[in-house]
């Protein structure tokens, strides 16, 4: 991410003004409700933050999980926010205030179109940045695969899916749920191929998954604040007196 941003900012013949980056608002949705448009825009931010609880699913394979897992969740959230902010701001400065070309350029990906703007259509530079972006996404995909396979394994271990007896087996050599990993990998491949048939269906699935993710995050927080408020046992890693107000802020969000 850092290499991409430094590269596009360095090669761009000119940069956008700070007024454009920080104060201008572009609405091309067809509706004039600014609050609604901002809420829709936040879906992408939420999508990039989905899965920051991954450390919790890996807790059984982690040393000192009671403190290392929650610390990992907090640090991941901070790292994601900072990296995302730097990435988006860098792209906005590199686009040279050409939003229309970024959205409607030679590809369906706005980031790749901004690479083309910054590199002045130099195909080698655009390709290099695009490959780095793909590698980044590939690593993110592996992170998702790791987390999802552990969730699937936990459900299979409790006989919650068909063929649970088969999928809950742990490989004695790798000490990992290999069968569940390959099942999730196969399903992920099918999902990634879906845009070849219907991009609309793929977009709808990812949007619904983002909303569903955050509803699933809210449920245990809400129950901890209500029915389990007096019985919940705090871990050594906690927010102290801020636990309750921060919990309600999280639920409302």
C-alpha positions as YAML, in Angstrom:
chain: A
units: angstrom
residues:
- id: 1
  name: UNK
  ca: [0.00, 0.00, 0.00]
- id: 2
  name: UNK
  ca: [2.79, 2.43, 0.93]
- id: 3
  name: UNK
  ca: [4.72, 1.66, -2.28]
- id: 4
  name: UNK
  ca: [1.61, 2.23, -4.41]
- id: 5
  name: UNK
  ca: [0.81, 5.60, -2.82]
- id: 6
  name: UNK
  ca: [4.40, 6.87, -2.94]
- id: 7
  name: UNK
  ca: [4.65, 5.79, -6.59]
- id: 8
  name: UNK
  ca: [1.46, 7.45, -7.83]
- id: 9
  name: UNK
  ca: [2.16, 10.66, -5.91]
- id: 10
  name: UNK
  ca: [5.72, 10.79, -7.27]
- id: 11
  name: UNK
  ca: [4.94, 10.20, -10.95]
- id: 12
  name: UNK
  ca: [1.75, 12.26, -11.17]
- id: 13
  name: UNK
  ca: [2.49, 15.42, -13.23]
- id: 14
  name: UNK
  ca: [0.33, 17.44, -10.82]
- id: 15
  name: UNK
  ca: [-1.69, 16.82, -7.67]
- id: 16
  name: UNK
  ca: [-5.21, 17.64, -6.62]
- id: 17
  name: UNK
  ca: [-5.67, 20.62, -4.31]
- id: 18
  name: UNK
  ca: [-6.32, 20.03, -0.63]
- id: 19
  name: UNK
  ca: [-9.64, 21.84, -1.07]
- id: 20
  name: UNK
  ca: [-10.70, 19.21, -3.60]
- id: 21
  name: UNK
  ca: [-9.53, 16.27, -1.45]
- id: 22
  name: UNK
  ca: [-10.93, 17.39, 1.90]
- id: 23
  name: UNK
  ca: [-13.98, 19.57, 1.15]
- id: 24
  name: UNK
  ca: [-15.58, 18.70, -2.21]
- id: 25
  name: UNK
  ca: [-18.55, 16.33, -2.30]
- id: 26
  name: UNK
  ca: [-19.43, 14.34, -5.42]
- id: 27
  name: UNK
  ca: [-22.86, 12.72, -5.64]
- id: 28
  name: UNK
  ca: [-23.64, 10.75, -8.77]
- id: 29
  name: UNK
  ca: [-26.18, 8.36, -7.27]
- id: 30
  name: UNK
  ca: [-29.29, 10.11, -8.63]
- id: 31
  name: UNK
  ca: [-30.67, 10.96, -5.17]
- id: 32
  name: UNK
  ca: [-30.24, 14.30, -3.41]
- id: 33
  name: UNK
  ca: [-30.34, 12.92, 0.14]
- id: 34
  name: UNK
  ca: [-26.79, 13.60, 1.34]
- id: 35
  name: UNK
  ca: [-27.16, 11.56, 4.55]
- id: 36
  name: UNK
  ca: [-28.33, 8.52, 2.58]
- id: 37
  name: UNK
  ca: [-25.50, 8.87, 0.05]
- id: 38
  name: UNK
  ca: [-22.93, 9.12, 2.87]
- id: 39
  name: UNK
  ca: [-24.40, 6.00, 4.49]
- id: 40
  name: UNK
  ca: [-24.11, 4.08, 1.21]
- id: 41
  name: UNK
  ca: [-20.52, 5.31, 0.86]
- id: 42
  name: UNK
  ca: [-19.70, 3.99, 4.33]
- id: 43
  name: UNK
  ca: [-20.54, 0.46, 3.17]
- id: 44
  name: UNK
  ca: [-17.17, 0.25, 1.40]
- id: 45
  name: UNK
  ca: [-15.34, 1.32, 4.57]
- id: 46
  name: UNK
  ca: [-17.30, -1.26, 6.56]
- id: 47
  name: UNK
  ca: [-16.56, -3.92, 3.93]
- id: 48
  name: UNK
  ca: [-12.81, -3.32, 4.23]
- id: 49
  name: UNK
  ca: [-13.09, -3.60, 8.03]
- id: 50
  name: UNK
  ca: [-15.09, -6.84, 7.96]
- id: 51
  name: UNK
  ca: [-13.16, -9.67, 9.55]
- id: 52
  name: UNK
  ca: [-11.18, -7.73, 12.12]
- id: 53
  name: UNK
  ca: [-12.40, -10.25, 14.68]
- id: 54
  name: UNK
  ca: [-10.32, -12.89, 12.89]
- id: 55
  name: UNK
  ca: [-7.96, -13.14, 15.86]
- id: 56
  name: UNK
  ca: [-10.85, -14.42, 17.99]
- id: 57
  name: UNK
  ca: [-11.42, -17.33, 15.60]
- id: 58
  name: UNK
  ca: [-7.71, -18.17, 15.75]
- id: 59
  name: UNK
  ca: [-7.64, -17.97, 19.55]
- id: 60
  name: UNK
  ca: [-7.46, -21.75, 20.02]
- id: 61
  name: UNK
  ca: [-4.22, -21.78, 18.03]
- id: 62
  name: UNK
  ca: [-2.74, -18.73, 19.80]
- id: 63
  name: UNK
  ca: [-0.44, -18.41, 22.81]
- id: 64
  name: UNK
  ca: [-1.92, -16.37, 25.70]
- id: 65
  name: UNK
  ca: [-5.11, -15.90, 23.68]
- id: 66
  name: UNK
  ca: [-7.07, -14.16, 26.46]
- id: 67
  name: UNK
  ca: [-4.99, -11.01, 25.97]
- id: 68
  name: UNK
  ca: [-3.28, -11.47, 22.60]
- id: 69
  name: UNK
  ca: [-6.55, -12.01, 20.68]
- id: 70
  name: UNK
  ca: [-8.32, -8.81, 21.84]
- id: 71
  name: UNK
  ca: [-5.10, -6.81, 21.41]
- id: 72
  name: UNK
  ca: [-4.87, -8.11, 17.84]
- id: 73
  name: UNK
  ca: [-8.47, -7.01, 17.18]
- id: 74
  name: UNK
  ca: [-7.76, -3.48, 18.45]
- id: 75
  name: UNK
  ca: [-4.46, -3.17, 16.56]
- id: 76
  name: UNK
  ca: [-6.03, -4.53, 13.36]
- id: 77
  name: UNK
  ca: [-8.83, -1.96, 13.57]
- id: 78
  name: UNK
  ca: [-6.35, 0.90, 14.05]
- id: 79
  name: UNK
  ca: [-4.06, -0.37, 11.28]
- id: 80
  name: UNK
  ca: [-6.98, -0.79, 8.86]
- id: 81
  name: UNK
  ca: [-8.28, 2.72, 9.56]
- id: 82
  name: UNK
  ca: [-4.88, 4.38, 9.12]
- id: 83
  name: UNK
  ca: [-3.91, 2.37, 6.04]
- id: 84
  name: UNK
  ca: [-7.29, 2.93, 4.40]
- id: 85
  name: UNK
  ca: [-7.18, 6.68, 5.07]
- id: 86
  name: UNK
  ca: [-3.66, 7.02, 3.63]
- id: 87
  name: UNK
  ca: [-4.62, 4.94, 0.59]
- id: 88
  name: UNK
  ca: [-7.81, 6.84, -0.25]
- id: 89
  name: UNK
  ca: [-6.30, 10.29, 0.39]
- id: 90
  name: UNK
  ca: [-3.26, 9.36, -1.72]
- id: 91
  name: UNK
  ca: [-5.45, 8.28, -4.62]
- id: 92
  name: UNK
  ca: [-7.52, 11.48, -4.39]
- id: 93
  name: UNK
  ca: [-4.38, 13.63, -4.57]
- id: 94
  name: UNK
  ca: [-3.06, 11.54, -7.49]
- id: 95
  name: UNK
  ca: [-6.30, 11.69, -9.54]
- id: 96
  name: UNK
  ca: [-5.64, 15.38, -10.36]
- id: 97
  name: UNK
  ca: [-9.28, 16.27, -9.62]
- id: 98
  name: UNK
  ca: [-10.46, 14.08, -12.48]
- id: 99
  name: UNK
  ca: [-13.26, 12.16, -10.77]
- id: 100
  name: UNK
  ca: [-15.09, 11.43, -14.03]
- id: 101
  name: UNK
  ca: [-12.08, 9.66, -15.55]
- id: 102
  name: UNK
  ca: [-11.48, 7.77, -12.31]
- id: 103
  name: UNK
  ca: [-15.05, 6.43, -12.34]
- id: 104
  name: UNK
  ca: [-15.52, 6.00, -16.10]
- id: 105
  name: UNK
  ca: [-11.98, 5.31, -17.33]
- id: 106
  name: UNK
  ca: [-10.63, 2.37, -19.27]
- id: 107
  name: UNK
  ca: [-11.41, -0.21, -16.55]
- id: 108
  name: UNK
  ca: [-14.21, -0.92, -14.08]
- id: 109
  name: UNK
  ca: [-11.85, -0.28, -11.15]
- id: 110
  name: UNK
  ca: [-11.48, 3.34, -10.01]
- id: 111
  name: UNK
  ca: [-8.08, 2.69, -8.39]
- id: 112
  name: UNK
  ca: [-6.64, 1.26, -11.62]
- id: 113
  name: UNK
  ca: [-8.06, 4.23, -13.55]
- id: 114
  name: UNK
  ca: [-6.29, 6.59, -11.13]
- id: 115
  name: UNK
  ca: [-3.06, 4.65, -11.73]
- id: 116
  name: UNK
  ca: [-3.55, 5.39, -15.44]
- id: 117
  name: UNK
  ca: [-4.12, 9.10, -14.72]
- id: 118
  name: UNK
  ca: [-1.01, 9.33, -12.53]
- id: 119
  name: UNK
  ca: [1.24, 7.38, -14.91]
- id: 120
  name: UNK
  ca: [-0.17, 9.26, -17.93]
- id: 121
  name: UNK
  ca: [-1.29, 6.00, -19.54]
- id: 122
  name: UNK
  ca: [2.19, 4.41, -19.14]
- id: 123
  name: UNK
  ca: [1.05, 0.79, -19.37]
- id: 124
  name: UNK
  ca: [4.09, -0.67, -17.58]
- id: 125
  name: UNK
  ca: [3.58, 1.57, -14.54]
- id: 126
  name: UNK
  ca: [-0.17, 0.95, -14.44]
- id: 127
  name: UNK
  ca: [0.40, -2.80, -14.71]
- id: 128
  name: UNK
  ca: [2.99, -2.78, -11.90]
- id: 129
  name: UNK
  ca: [0.64, -0.91, -9.54]
- id: 130
  name: UNK
  ca: [-2.27, -3.17, -10.50]
- id: 131
  name: UNK
  ca: [-0.23, -6.31, -9.81]
- id: 132
  name: UNK
  ca: [0.70, -4.95, -6.37]
- id: 133
  name: UNK
  ca: [-2.98, -4.28, -5.72]
- id: 134
  name: UNK
  ca: [-3.88, -7.84, -6.76]
- id: 135
  name: UNK
  ca: [-1.18, -9.28, -4.48]
- id: 136
  name: UNK
  ca: [-2.58, -7.20, -1.62]
- id: 137
  name: UNK
  ca: [-6.09, -8.51, -2.31]
- id: 138
  name: UNK
  ca: [-4.75, -12.06, -2.64]
- id: 139
  name: UNK
  ca: [-3.24, -11.85, 0.86]
- id: 140
  name: UNK
  ca: [-6.52, -10.42, 2.18]
- id: 141
  name: UNK
  ca: [-8.29, -13.38, 0.59]
- id: 142
  name: UNK
  ca: [-6.02, -15.81, 2.45]
- id: 143
  name: UNK
  ca: [-6.79, -14.01, 5.70]
- id: 144
  name: UNK
  ca: [-10.50, -14.44, 5.01]
- id: 145
  name: UNK
  ca: [-9.96, -18.09, 4.08]
- id: 146
  name: UNK
  ca: [-8.14, -18.72, 7.36]
- id: 147
  name: UNK
  ca: [-10.86, -17.12, 9.48]
- id: 148
  name: UNK
  ca: [-13.81, -18.65, 7.61]
- id: 149
  name: UNK
  ca: [-12.32, -22.14, 7.72]
- id: 150
  name: UNK
  ca: [-11.98, -21.87, 11.52]
- id: 151
  name: UNK
  ca: [-15.61, -20.74, 11.83]
- id: 152
  name: UNK
  ca: [-16.66, -23.66, 9.64]
- id: 153
  name: UNK
  ca: [-14.55, -26.06, 11.70]
- id: 154
  name: UNK
  ca: [-16.14, -24.83, 14.94]
- id: 155
  name: UNK
  ca: [-19.63, -25.39, 13.50]
- id: 156
  name: UNK
  ca: [-18.67, -28.83, 12.14]
- id: 157
  name: UNK
  ca: [-17.17, -29.76, 15.52]
- id: 158
  name: UNK
  ca: [-20.63, -29.15, 17.02]
- id: 159
  name: UNK
  ca: [-22.23, -31.22, 14.22]
- id: 160
  name: UNK
  ca: [-23.90, -28.10, 12.79]
- id: 161
  name: UNK
  ca: [-23.46, -28.84, 9.06]
- id: 162
  name: UNK
  ca: [-23.94, -31.86, 6.78]
- id: 163
  name: UNK
  ca: [-20.98, -34.27, 6.77]
- id: 164
  name: UNK
  ca: [-19.73, -32.76, 10.04]
- id: 165
  name: UNK
  ca: [-17.95, -36.00, 10.97]
- id: 166
  name: UNK
  ca: [-15.82, -35.68, 7.83]
- id: 167
  name: UNK
  ca: [-15.11, -31.93, 7.95]
- id: 168
  name: UNK
  ca: [-14.27, -31.68, 11.66]
- id: 169
  name: UNK
  ca: [-11.18, -33.87, 11.28]
- id: 170
  name: UNK
  ca: [-7.87, -32.15, 12.09]
- id: 171
  name: UNK
  ca: [-4.77, -33.11, 10.13]
- id: 172
  name: UNK
  ca: [-2.37, -34.63, 12.71]
- id: 173
  name: UNK
  ca: [0.67, -33.39, 10.75]
- id: 174
  name: UNK
  ca: [-0.36, -29.77, 10.14]
- id: 175
  name: UNK
  ca: [-2.62, -29.49, 13.22]
- id: 176
  name: UNK
  ca: [-5.06, -27.58, 10.98]
- id: 177
  name: UNK
  ca: [-8.61, -28.39, 9.77]
- id: 178
  name: UNK
  ca: [-7.42, -29.12, 6.22]
- id: 179
  name: UNK
  ca: [-10.72, -30.54, 4.99]
- id: 180
  name: UNK
  ca: [-12.68, -27.47, 6.03]
- id: 181
  name: UNK
  ca: [-9.98, -25.21, 4.56]
- id: 182
  name: UNK
  ca: [-10.36, -26.87, 1.15]
- id: 183
  name: UNK
  ca: [-14.16, -26.70, 1.36]
- id: 184
  name: UNK
  ca: [-14.06, -22.95, 2.09]
- id: 185
  name: UNK
  ca: [-11.45, -22.49, -0.66]
- id: 186
  name: UNK
  ca: [-13.74, -24.22, -3.17]
- id: 187
  name: UNK
  ca: [-16.73, -22.06, -2.17]
- id: 188
  name: UNK
  ca: [-14.57, -18.91, -2.34]
- id: 189
  name: UNK
  ca: [-13.46, -19.80, -5.87]
- id: 190
  name: UNK
  ca: [-17.08, -20.17, -6.95]
- id: 191
  name: UNK
  ca: [-17.95, -16.80, -5.42]
- id: 192
  name: UNK
  ca: [-14.99, -15.11, -7.14]
- id: 193
  name: UNK
  ca: [-16.12, -16.54, -10.48]
- id: 194
  name: UNK
  ca: [-19.67, -15.18, -10.02]
- id: 195
  name: UNK
  ca: [-18.92, -11.75, -11.61]
- id: 196
  name: UNK
  ca: [-18.27, -13.57, -14.90]
- id: 197
  name: UNK
  ca: [-21.97, -14.50, -14.86]
- id: 198
  name: UNK
  ca: [-23.53, -11.54, -13.04]
- id: 199
  name: UNK
  ca: [-21.64, -8.60, -11.56]
- id: 200
  name: UNK
  ca: [-24.89, -7.31, -10.06]
- id: 201
  name: UNK
  ca: [-25.37, -10.54, -8.11]
- id: 202
  name: UNK
  ca: [-21.79, -10.40, -6.85]
- id: 203
  name: UNK
  ca: [-22.18, -6.78, -5.72]
- id: 204
  name: UNK
  ca: [-25.46, -7.61, -3.97]
- id: 205
  name: UNK
  ca: [-23.89, -10.57, -2.14]
- id: 206
  name: UNK
  ca: [-20.89, -8.54, -0.91]
- id: 207
  name: UNK
  ca: [-23.15, -5.67, 0.19]
- id: 208
  name: UNK
  ca: [-25.49, -8.01, 2.08]
- id: 209
  name: UNK
  ca: [-22.51, -9.82, 3.59]
- id: 210
  name: UNK
  ca: [-21.14, -6.49, 4.85]
- id: 211
  name: UNK
  ca: [-24.44, -5.59, 6.52]
- id: 212
  name: UNK
  ca: [-24.81, -9.13, 7.89]
- id: 213
  name: UNK
  ca: [-21.25, -9.08, 9.26]
- id: 214
  name: UNK
  ca: [-21.89, -5.96, 11.31]
- id: 215
  name: UNK
  ca: [-25.26, -7.17, 12.58]
- id: 216
  name: UNK
  ca: [-23.49, -10.33, 13.78]
- id: 217
  name: UNK
  ca: [-20.92, -8.15, 15.57]
- id: 218
  name: UNK
  ca: [-23.68, -6.16, 17.27]
- id: 219
  name: UNK
  ca: [-25.60, -9.16, 18.66]
- id: 220
  name: UNK
  ca: [-23.06, -10.39, 21.29]
- id: 221
  name: UNK
  ca: [-22.25, -6.78, 22.29]
- id: 222
  name: UNK
  ca: [-25.97, -6.06, 22.78]
- id: 223
  name: UNK
  ca: [-26.47, -9.22, 24.85]
- id: 224
  name: UNK
  ca: [-23.42, -8.38, 26.98]
- id: 225
  name: UNK
  ca: [-24.97, -4.94, 27.67]
- id: 226
  name: UNK
  ca: [-28.45, -6.29, 28.50]
- id: 227
  name: UNK
  ca: [-29.14, -9.85, 29.65]
- id: 228
  name: UNK
  ca: [-25.49, -10.59, 30.56]
- id: 229
  name: UNK
  ca: [-24.63, -7.18, 32.02]
- id: 230
  name: UNK
  ca: [-24.34, -8.49, 35.60]
- id: 231
  name: UNK
  ca: [-23.13, -12.01, 34.85]
- id: 232
  name: UNK
  ca: [-20.53, -11.26, 32.18]
- id: 233
  name: UNK
  ca: [-17.01, -11.97, 33.46]
- id: 234
  name: UNK
  ca: [-14.52, -9.40, 32.23]
- id: 235
  name: UNK
  ca: [-11.15, -10.55, 30.99]
- id: 236
  name: UNK
  ca: [-7.88, -8.94, 32.12]
- id: 237
  name: UNK
  ca: [-8.00, -7.00, 28.82]
- id: 238
  name: UNK
  ca: [-11.03, -4.68, 29.11]
- id: 239
  name: UNK
  ca: [-12.15, -1.07, 28.77]
- id: 240
  name: UNK
  ca: [-12.99, -0.66, 32.45]
- id: 241
  name: UNK
  ca: [-15.69, 1.97, 33.13]
- id: 242
  name: UNK
  ca: [-15.80, 2.73, 29.40]
- id: 243
  name: UNK
  ca: [-17.02, -0.79, 28.56]
- id: 244
  name: UNK
  ca: [-20.72, 0.03, 28.79]
- id: 245
  name: UNK
  ca: [-20.79, 3.40, 26.94]
- id: 246
  name: UNK
  ca: [-18.40, 2.12, 24.26]
- id: 247
  name: UNK
  ca: [-20.57, -0.96, 23.90]
- id: 248
  name: UNK
  ca: [-23.70, 1.11, 23.26]
- id: 249
  name: UNK
  ca: [-21.84, 3.28, 20.74]
- id: 250
  name: UNK
  ca: [-20.78, 0.09, 18.93]
- id: 251
  name: UNK
  ca: [-24.35, -1.29, 18.88]
- id: 252
  name: UNK
  ca: [-25.80, 1.99, 17.55]
- id: 253
  name: UNK
  ca: [-23.09, 2.13, 14.87]
...
